[in-house]
Amino acid sequence: MKSTMKGGKEKGDKKLIDAIVQDYETDEVLMLAHMDEEALRLSKETGIAHYWSRSRKKLWRKGEISGNEQLIQDIFIDCDEDAVLLKVKQIGGACHMGYRSCFYRKITGEIVGEKVFEPEEVYGGEGDNK
């Protein structure tokens, strides 16, 4: 994969691409995040998923607070080179709400996912730690 992104959405002074994250064994979709060039580079170099937080406006390594890391098994890029698919080994939960996947509920509100940790115990009073 190229080291730079061809496409991407401009967000302020950042060019971001969508990163779809999927379990490498089950194909379960775990989350959608965003990457800038540095996050993509670090993810490739370290084998651990890094993202750009739009809410905190900073680079972050998945699991840096919670320990719920994503170990990258493979990276795919789409035809427009403006999105990536990360196939990962998920350690713990992917969702900051404590679920294995961020897609833990149906549009009706029905909870269908597995809760694997309590956010208050992991993040304390720091609130939303996406």
C-alpha positions as CSV (number, residue, x, y, z in Angstrom):
1,M,0.0,0.0,0.0
2,K,1.2,3.5,-0.7
3,S,2.5,5.6,2.1
4,T,0.4,8.6,1.2
5,M,-3.3,9.0,0.7
6,K,-4.6,9.9,-2.7
7,G,-8.2,10.8,-1.7
8,G,-9.7,11.8,1.5
9,K,-11.9,14.4,3.0
10,E,-10.5,17.8,4.1
11,K,-11.3,18.5,7.7
12,G,-9.8,21.8,8.6
13,D,-6.1,21.4,7.8
14,K,-6.3,17.6,7.9
15,K,-6.9,15.2,5.1
16,L,-8.8,12.3,6.5
17,I,-9.8,8.9,5.2
18,D,-12.4,6.5,6.6
19,A,-11.0,3.4,8.2
20,I,-13.4,0.5,8.5
21,V,-12.2,-2.0,11.1
22,Q,-13.1,-5.7,10.9
23,D,-12.2,-8.8,12.9
24,Y,-9.8,-10.8,10.8
25,E,-11.2,-14.1,11.8
26,T,-15.0,-13.5,11.9
27,D,-15.4,-10.5,9.6
28,E,-17.4,-8.8,12.3
29,V,-17.4,-5.0,11.7
30,L,-16.0,-3.5,14.8
31,M,-15.9,0.2,14.2
32,L,-15.4,3.1,11.8
33,A,-12.7,5.6,12.5
34,H,-10.6,8.2,10.6
35,M,-7.0,8.3,9.7
36,D,-4.6,11.1,8.6
37,E,-1.3,10.4,6.9
38,E,0.5,10.0,10.2
39,A,-2.0,7.5,11.7
40,L,-1.8,5.4,8.5
41,R,2.0,5.5,8.6
42,L,2.2,4.6,12.3
43,S,-0.4,1.8,11.9
44,K,1.7,0.3,9.1
45,E,5.0,0.7,11.0
46,T,3.8,-0.6,14.4
47,G,1.1,-3.1,13.4
48,I,-1.2,-1.4,16.0
49,A,-4.1,0.7,14.8
50,H,-3.7,4.5,15.1
51,Y,-6.4,7.0,14.3
52,W,-7.2,10.7,14.1
53,S,-9.8,11.8,16.7
54,R,-12.0,14.5,15.2
55,S,-13.5,15.3,18.6
56,R,-10.2,15.6,20.4
57,K,-8.3,16.9,17.3
58,K,-5.3,14.6,17.9
59,L,-3.7,11.4,16.9
60,W,-4.4,8.4,19.1
61,R,-3.4,4.7,19.4
62,K,-6.3,2.4,19.9
63,G,-6.0,1.0,23.4
64,E,-3.7,3.6,24.7
65,I,-6.0,4.2,27.7
66,S,-8.1,1.1,27.8
67,G,-5.6,-1.6,26.7
68,N,-8.1,-2.7,24.1
69,E,-5.6,-2.7,21.2
70,Q,-6.2,-3.6,17.6
71,L,-3.4,-5.7,16.2
72,I,-3.4,-5.3,12.4
73,Q,-3.4,-8.5,10.4
74,D,-3.9,-6.8,7.0
75,I,-4.8,-3.5,5.4
76,F,-6.8,-3.1,2.2
77,I,-7.4,0.2,0.3
78,D,-10.5,1.0,-1.8
79,C,-10.4,1.8,-5.5
80,D,-10.5,5.6,-5.0
81,E,-7.7,5.4,-2.4
82,D,-9.8,7.3,0.1
83,A,-10.7,4.6,2.5
84,V,-9.0,1.6,4.2
85,L,-10.2,-1.7,5.6
86,L,-8.2,-2.9,8.6
87,K,-8.4,-6.5,9.4
88,V,-7.5,-6.8,13.1
89,K,-7.1,-9.0,16.1
90,Q,-9.2,-7.1,18.6
91,I,-8.0,-7.2,22.2
92,G,-11.0,-6.6,24.5
93,G,-13.7,-4.3,23.2
94,A,-13.5,-2.0,20.2
95,C,-16.3,0.4,21.4
96,H,-15.7,3.1,24.0
97,M,-19.1,2.2,25.4
98,G,-17.8,-1.2,26.5
99,Y,-19.0,-3.4,23.7
100,R,-17.0,-5.7,21.4
101,S,-18.3,-3.7,18.4
102,C,-19.4,-0.1,18.0
103,F,-22.4,-1.6,16.1
104,Y,-23.9,-3.2,19.2
105,R,-27.5,-1.9,18.7
106,K,-30.1,-1.9,16.0
107,I,-31.7,1.3,14.8
108,T,-34.7,0.4,17.0
109,G,-32.5,0.7,20.0
110,E,-32.4,-3.0,20.7
111,I,-29.0,-4.0,22.2
112,V,-27.7,-7.0,20.2
113,G,-23.9,-6.8,21.0
114,E,-21.8,-8.2,23.7
115,K,-20.6,-5.9,26.5
116,V,-17.0,-6.8,27.4
117,F,-16.0,-4.1,29.8
118,E,-17.4,-1.2,31.9
119,P,-16.3,2.2,30.5
120,E,-16.3,3.8,34.0
121,E,-13.8,1.3,35.3
122,V,-11.5,1.8,32.3
123,Y,-11.8,5.5,31.6
124,G,-12.8,6.8,35.0
125,G,-14.3,10.3,35.0
126,E,-12.7,11.2,31.6
127,G,-16.1,10.9,29.8
128,D,-16.2,9.9,26.2
129,N,-12.9,8.5,25.1
130,K,-13.4,7.5,21.5
